[in-house]
Amino acid sequence: MSFSNPRALLPTFFLAVVSTVLVVGVGGCTPPDNGSGTTAQSSTAPTLPTIPYAPTTSTTTAASADVDYRSLLLTASDLTDAEDTFVERSRESQPDGSPGASAFFVNGDDNRAIIDTFMVYPDAATATSTLKQAAGTLPTLVTGGQPQPFPVGTDGVVVSGTAPDQDKAITLIFFAEGKALVRLEFQSAVGDDTTSQFVTNVAKMQQIALRVGLPDAK
């Protein structure tokens, strides 16, 4: 299967200003051809989805945006297990100049993808309030599933189903860890959903990385 642009899954909420929320796009990078025979469509990292960003002051935002958070993202080796070997297609710091980081991974068979994105806010209260706004849009991002509480981080929520065009299975997670808001998306073939245990393990690893590595995480 091939992975289409996740931005197509986003409602207007993520693409416009909501009250004082400044929506920030998370752009993917196009990696060079590695000669593996993978098609350009599947090996090219998509434009990653947006999550809302609500800074309190321009000074705070500028200071945070100067930090390179890429080391706090998961790596391909973190995601690799006995069933799948993942490779990294892109890794970006300060997406569109906003505090945070994002990475895009695919497995060796090119039939599974993981998008790991987090944004960093001035404080934990802003992260959790933004999470609540984002969680309200989950039914429009994933069809055939109902959002459920997710036992990782603060106010974690998960939904599993298919993409609106039903061309792939999707599991989407939001949770807060301190002043960071995490968005994890797992894509696979319809009928071959990512297991809940794997999803939880990945989320816990990202939570721990932020808890340990993010200054003033709480």
Contacts in CASP RR format, 6 or more apart in sequence:
PFRMAT RR
TARGET T0000
AUTHOR 0000-0000-0000
METHOD contacts of the structure
MODEL  1
MSFSNPRALLPTFFLAVVSTVLVVGVGGCTPPDNGSGTTAQSSTAPTLPT
IPYAPTTSTTTAASADVDYRSLLLTASDLTDAEDTFVERSRESQPDGSPG
ASAFFVNGDDNRAIIDTFMVYPDAATATSTLKQAAGTLPTLVTGGQPQPF
PVGTDGVVVSGTAPDQDKAITLIFFAEGKALVRLEFQSAVGDDTTSQFVT
NVAKMQQIALRVGLPDAK
1 42 0 8 1.000
1 110 0 8 1.000
1 111 0 8 1.000
1 167 0 8 1.000
1 168 0 8 1.000
1 189 0 8 1.000
2 39 0 8 1.000
2 41 0 8 1.000
2 42 0 8 1.000
2 110 0 8 1.000
3 41 0 8 1.000
3 42 0 8 1.000
3 46 0 8 1.000
3 106 0 8 1.000
3 113 0 8 1.000
3 168 0 8 1.000
3 187 0 8 1.000
4 46 0 8 1.000
4 163 0 8 1.000
4 165 0 8 1.000
4 167 0 8 1.000
4 168 0 8 1.000
5 46 0 8 1.000
5 47 0 8 1.000
6 46 0 8 1.000
6 47 0 8 1.000
6 48 0 8 1.000
6 49 0 8 1.000
6 115 0 8 1.000
6 185 0 8 1.000
7 46 0 8 1.000
7 47 0 8 1.000
7 48 0 8 1.000
7 49 0 8 1.000
7 50 0 8 1.000
8 164 0 8 1.000
8 165 0 8 1.000
9 49 0 8 1.000
9 141 0 8 1.000
9 142 0 8 1.000
9 163 0 8 1.000
9 164 0 8 1.000
9 170 0 8 1.000
10 49 0 8 1.000
10 50 0 8 1.000
10 137 0 8 1.000
10 141 0 8 1.000
11 137 0 8 1.000
11 140 0 8 1.000
11 141 0 8 1.000
13 52 0 8 1.000
13 133 0 8 1.000
13 137 0 8 1.000
14 23 0 8 1.000
14 49 0 8 1.000
14 50 0 8 1.000
14 51 0 8 1.000
14 52 0 8 1.000
14 134 0 8 1.000
14 137 0 8 1.000
15 23 0 8 1.000
15 50 0 8 1.000
16 23 0 8 1.000
17 23 0 8 1.000
18 52 0 8 1.000
18 133 0 8 1.000
20 54 0 8 1.000
21 52 0 8 1.000
21 53 0 8 1.000
21 54 0 8 1.000
21 130 0 8 1.000
21 133 0 8 1.000
22 52 0 8 1.000
22 53 0 8 1.000
22 54 0 8 1.000
22 55 0 8 1.000
23 50 0 8 1.000
23 52 0 8 1.000
23 53 0 8 1.000
24 50 0 8 1.000
24 51 0 8 1.000
24 52 0 8 1.000
24 53 0 8 1.000
24 95 0 8 1.000
24 96 0 8 1.000
24 97 0 8 1.000
24 98 0 8 1.000
24 119 0 8 1.000
25 48 0 8 1.000
25 50 0 8 1.000
25 95 0 8 1.000
25 96 0 8 1.000
25 98 0 8 1.000
26 47 0 8 1.000
26 48 0 8 1.000
26 49 0 8 1.000
26 50 0 8 1.000
26 51 0 8 1.000
26 92 0 8 1.000
26 95 0 8 1.000
26 96 0 8 1.000
26 102 0 8 1.000
26 117 0 8 1.000
27 47 0 8 1.000
27 48 0 8 1.000
27 92 0 8 1.000
27 95 0 8 1.000
27 96 0 8 1.000
27 102 0 8 1.000
28 45 0 8 1.000
28 46 0 8 1.000
28 47 0 8 1.000
28 48 0 8 1.000
28 90 0 8 1.000
28 92 0 8 1.000
28 95 0 8 1.000
28 102 0 8 1.000
28 104 0 8 1.000
29 45 0 8 1.000
29 89 0 8 1.000
29 90 0 8 1.000
29 91 0 8 1.000
29 92 0 8 1.000
30 44 0 8 1.000
30 45 0 8 1.000
30 90 0 8 1.000
31 43 0 8 1.000
31 44 0 8 1.000
31 45 0 8 1.000
31 89 0 8 1.000
31 90 0 8 1.000
33 40 0 8 1.000
33 43 0 8 1.000
34 43 0 8 1.000
36 43 0 8 1.000
38 110 0 8 1.000
42 106 0 8 1.000
42 110 0 8 1.000
43 89 0 8 1.000
43 106 0 8 1.000
43 110 0 8 1.000
44 89 0 8 1.000
45 89 0 8 1.000
45 90 0 8 1.000
45 104 0 8 1.000
46 104 0 8 1.000
46 115 0 8 1.000
48 92 0 8 1.000
48 95 0 8 1.000
48 102 0 8 1.000
48 104 0 8 1.000
48 115 0 8 1.000
48 117 0 8 1.000
49 115 0 8 1.000
49 117 0 8 1.000
49 183 0 8 1.000
49 185 0 8 1.000
51 117 0 8 1.000
51 119 0 8 1.000
51 130 0 8 1.000
51 134 0 8 1.000
51 174 0 8 1.000
51 181 0 8 1.000
51 183 0 8 1.000
52 130 0 8 1.000
52 133 0 8 1.000
52 134 0 8 1.000
53 98 0 8 1.000
53 99 0 8 1.000
53 119 0 8 1.000
53 121 0 8 1.000
53 130 0 8 1.000
54 121 0 8 1.000
54 126 0 8 1.000
54 129 0 8 1.000
54 130 0 8 1.000
55 61 0 8 1.000
55 64 0 8 1.000
55 121 0 8 1.000
55 122 0 8 1.000
56 122 0 8 1.000
56 123 0 8 1.000
56 126 0 8 1.000
57 122 0 8 1.000
60 122 0 8 1.000
61 98 0 8 1.000
61 99 0 8 1.000
61 122 0 8 1.000
64 99 0 8 1.000
64 120 0 8 1.000
64 122 0 8 1.000
65 94 0 8 1.000
65 97 0 8 1.000
65 98 0 8 1.000
65 99 0 8 1.000
67 94 0 8 1.000
67 99 0 8 1.000
67 120 0 8 1.000
68 93 0 8 1.000
68 94 0 8 1.000
68 101 0 8 1.000
69 93 0 8 1.000
69 94 0 8 1.000
69 99 0 8 1.000
69 100 0 8 1.000
69 101 0 8 1.000
69 118 0 8 1.000
69 120 0 8 1.000
69 214 0 8 1.000
70 91 0 8 1.000
70 92 0 8 1.000
70 93 0 8 1.000
70 101 0 8 1.000
70 103 0 8 1.000
72 101 0 8 1.000
72 118 0 8 1.000
72 209 0 8 1.000
72 210 0 8 1.000
72 213 0 8 1.000
72 214 0 8 1.000
73 91 0 8 1.000
73 101 0 8 1.000
73 102 0 8 1.000
73 103 0 8 1.000
73 116 0 8 1.000
73 118 0 8 1.000
73 206 0 8 1.000
73 209 0 8 1.000
74 103 0 8 1.000
74 116 0 8 1.000
74 202 0 8 1.000
74 205 0 8 1.000
74 206 0 8 1.000
74 209 0 8 1.000
75 88 0 8 1.000
76 85 0 8 1.000
76 86 0 8 1.000
76 87 0 8 1.000
76 88 0 8 1.000
76 105 0 8 1.000
78 202 0 8 1.000
78 205 0 8 1.000
79 86 0 8 1.000
79 105 0 8 1.000
79 114 0 8 1.000
79 202 0 8 1.000
80 86 0 8 1.000
81 198 0 8 1.000
84 107 0 8 1.000
84 108 0 8 1.000
84 109 0 8 1.000
84 112 0 8 1.000
85 107 0 8 1.000
85 108 0 8 1.000
86 105 0 8 1.000
86 106 0 8 1.000
86 107 0 8 1.000
86 108 0 8 1.000
86 112 0 8 1.000
86 114 0 8 1.000
87 105 0 8 1.000
87 106 0 8 1.000
87 107 0 8 1.000
87 108 0 8 1.000
88 103 0 8 1.000
88 104 0 8 1.000
88 105 0 8 1.000
89 104 0 8 1.000
89 105 0 8 1.000
89 106 0 8 1.000
90 102 0 8 1.000
90 103 0 8 1.000
90 104 0 8 1.000
91 101 0 8 1.000
91 102 0 8 1.000
91 103 0 8 1.000
91 104 0 8 1.000
92 101 0 8 1.000
92 102 0 8 1.000
92 103 0 8 1.000
93 100 0 8 1.000
93 101 0 8 1.000
94 100 0 8 1.000
94 101 0 8 1.000
95 101 0 8 1.000
95 102 0 8 1.000
95 117 0 8 1.000
98 119 0 8 1.000
99 119 0 8 1.000
99 120 0 8 1.000
99 121 0 8 1.000
100 118 0 8 1.000
100 119 0 8 1.000
100 120 0 8 1.000
100 180 0 8 1.000
101 117 0 8 1.000
101 118 0 8 1.000
102 115 0 8 1.000
102 116 0 8 1.000
102 117 0 8 1.000
102 118 0 8 1.000
103 115 0 8 1.000
103 116 0 8 1.000
103 117 0 8 1.000
104 113 0 8 1.000
104 114 0 8 1.000
104 115 0 8 1.000
104 116 0 8 1.000
105 113 0 8 1.000
105 114 0 8 1.000
105 115 0 8 1.000
105 116 0 8 1.000
106 112 0 8 1.000
106 113 0 8 1.000
106 114 0 8 1.000
107 113 0 8 1.000
111 188 0 8 1.000
111 189 0 8 1.000
111 192 0 8 1.000
112 186 0 8 1.000
112 187 0 8 1.000
112 188 0 8 1.000
112 194 0 8 1.000
113 185 0 8 1.000
113 186 0 8 1.000
113 187 0 8 1.000
113 188 0 8 1.000
114 184 0 8 1.000
114 185 0 8 1.000
114 186 0 8 1.000
114 187 0 8 1.000
114 202 0 8 1.000
115 183 0 8 1.000
115 184 0 8 1.000
115 185 0 8 1.000
115 187 0 8 1.000
116 182 0 8 1.000
116 184 0 8 1.000
116 206 0 8 1.000
117 182 0 8 1.000
117 183 0 8 1.000
117 184 0 8 1.000
117 185 0 8 1.000
118 180 0 8 1.000
118 181 0 8 1.000
118 182 0 8 1.000
118 183 0 8 1.000
118 206 0 8 1.000
118 210 0 8 1.000
119 127 0 8 1.000
119 130 0 8 1.000
119 180 0 8 1.000
119 181 0 8 1.000
120 179 0 8 1.000
120 180 0 8 1.000
120 214 0 8 1.000
121 127 0 8 1.000
121 130 0 8 1.000
121 179 0 8 1.000
121 180 0 8 1.000
121 181 0 8 1.000
122 179 0 8 1.000
123 179 0 8 1.000
124 154 0 8 1.000
124 176 0 8 1.000
124 178 0 8 1.000
124 179 0 8 1.000
124 218 0 8 1.000
126 179 0 8 1.000
127 154 0 8 1.000
127 176 0 8 1.000
127 178 0 8 1.000
127 179 0 8 1.000
127 180 0 8 1.000
127 181 0 8 1.000
128 154 0 8 1.000
128 155 0 8 1.000
128 176 0 8 1.000
130 181 0 8 1.000
131 154 0 8 1.000
131 155 0 8 1.000
131 156 0 8 1.000
131 157 0 8 1.000
131 174 0 8 1.000
131 175 0 8 1.000
131 176 0 8 1.000
131 181 0 8 1.000
132 155 0 8 1.000
134 174 0 8 1.000
134 181 0 8 1.000
134 183 0 8 1.000
135 147 0 8 1.000
135 155 0 8 1.000
135 156 0 8 1.000
135 157 0 8 1.000
135 174 0 8 1.000
136 147 0 8 1.000
138 147 0 8 1.000
138 157 0 8 1.000
138 159 0 8 1.000
138 172 0 8 1.000
138 174 0 8 1.000
139 145 0 8 1.000
139 146 0 8 1.000
139 147 0 8 1.000
139 159 0 8 1.000
140 164 0 8 1.000
141 159 0 8 1.000
141 164 0 8 1.000
141 170 0 8 1.000
141 172 0 8 1.000
142 159 0 8 1.000
142 160 0 8 1.000
142 161 0 8 1.000
142 162 0 8 1.000
142 163 0 8 1.000
142 164 0 8 1.000
142 170 0 8 1.000
142 171 0 8 1.000
142 172 0 8 1.000
143 161 0 8 1.000
143 162 0 8 1.000
143 163 0 8 1.000
143 164 0 8 1.000
143 166 0 8 1.000
144 161 0 8 1.000
144 162 0 8 1.000
145 159 0 8 1.000
145 160 0 8 1.000
145 161 0 8 1.000
146 159 0 8 1.000
147 157 0 8 1.000
147 158 0 8 1.000
147 159 0 8 1.000
148 157 0 8 1.000
148 158 0 8 1.000
148 159 0 8 1.000
149 156 0 8 1.000
149 157 0 8 1.000
149 158 0 8 1.000
150 156 0 8 1.000
150 157 0 8 1.000
150 158 0 8 1.000
150 173 0 8 1.000
150 175 0 8 1.000
150 200 0 8 1.000
150 203 0 8 1.000
151 200 0 8 1.000
152 173 0 8 1.000
152 175 0 8 1.000
152 200 0 8 1.000
152 203 0 8 1.000
152 204 0 8 1.000
152 207 0 8 1.000
153 175 0 8 1.000
153 176 0 8 1.000
153 177 0 8 1.000
153 203 0 8 1.000
153 207 0 8 1.000
154 175 0 8 1.000
154 176 0 8 1.000
154 177 0 8 1.000
154 178 0 8 1.000
155 174 0 8 1.000
155 175 0 8 1.000
155 176 0 8 1.000
156 173 0 8 1.000
156 174 0 8 1.000
156 175 0 8 1.000
156 176 0 8 1.000
157 173 0 8 1.000
157 174 0 8 1.000
157 175 0 8 1.000
158 171 0 8 1.000
158 172 0 8 1.000
158 173 0 8 1.000
158 199 0 8 1.000
159 171 0 8 1.000
159 172 0 8 1.000
160 169 0 8 1.000
160 170 0 8 1.000
160 171 0 8 1.000
160 172 0 8 1.000
160 193 0 8 1.000
160 196 0 8 1.000
161 169 0 8 1.000
161 170 0 8 1.000
161 171 0 8 1.000
161 193 0 8 1.000
162 168 0 8 1.000
162 169 0 8 1.000
162 170 0 8 1.000
162 190 0 8 1.000
163 170 0 8 1.000
163 187 0 8 1.000
166 190 0 8 1.000
167 190 0 8 1.000
168 187 0 8 1.000
168 188 0 8 1.000
168 189 0 8 1.000
168 190 0 8 1.000
169 187 0 8 1.000
169 188 0 8 1.000
169 189 0 8 1.000
169 190 0 8 1.000
169 191 0 8 1.000
169 192 0 8 1.000
169 193 0 8 1.000
169 194 0 8 1.000
170 185 0 8 1.000
170 186 0 8 1.000
170 187 0 8 1.000
171 185 0 8 1.000
171 186 0 8 1.000
171 193 0 8 1.000
171 194 0 8 1.000
171 199 0 8 1.000
172 183 0 8 1.000
172 184 0 8 1.000
172 185 0 8 1.000
172 186 0 8 1.000
173 182 0 8 1.000
173 183 0 8 1.000
173 184 0 8 1.000
173 185 0 8 1.000
173 199 0 8 1.000
173 203 0 8 1.000
174 181 0 8 1.000
174 182 0 8 1.000
174 183 0 8 1.000
175 181 0 8 1.000
175 182 0 8 1.000
175 203 0 8 1.000
175 207 0 8 1.000
176 182 0 8 1.000
177 206 0 8 1.000
177 207 0 8 1.000
177 210 0 8 1.000
177 211 0 8 1.000
177 214 0 8 1.000
177 217 0 8 1.000
178 210 0 8 1.000
178 211 0 8 1.000
178 214 0 8 1.000
178 217 0 8 1.000
178 218 0 8 1.000
179 214 0 8 1.000
179 216 0 8 1.000
179 217 0 8 1.000
180 210 0 8 1.000
180 214 0 8 1.000
180 217 0 8 1.000
182 203 0 8 1.000
182 206 0 8 1.000
182 207 0 8 1.000
182 210 0 8 1.000
184 199 0 8 1.000
184 202 0 8 1.000
184 203 0 8 1.000
184 206 0 8 1.000
186 194 0 8 1.000
186 198 0 8 1.000
186 199 0 8 1.000
186 202 0 8 1.000
188 194 0 8 1.000
210 217 0 8 1.000
211 217 0 8 1.000
END
